[in-house]
């Protein structure tokens, strides 16, 4: 499995289902066995407040697998 990072100030809009943007991004890349981790301004703020980037990405990865 490959993993990519997508960084956007406001993240990806829409619902997590296949009709929403989050779901479409997930489903599109999942078909090629790729997971896209989306980081937004809240994640960058966590990093600036000394949370490790690794823990932020791990949390996002868990969240992605729960969709």
C-alpha positions, 0 to 999 in steps of 0.5 A: 500500500502506498500513502500520499499527503494532501495539504490544504488550508481548508481540507477537502469539502464534502461528505465521507460517502461516495457522493462527497469529495472526501469519499470520491478521493478515497475511492479513486485512490483506493482502487490503486491501493493508495491512501491519501492523508489530508492535512488541513490548517488544524493539523498544521496548528497541532504541529506548531503546538508541538504535536509530532507530525507522525502522530498527526498522520497516524491519527488521520490514517486511523480516521481514513480507515474508519470511513 
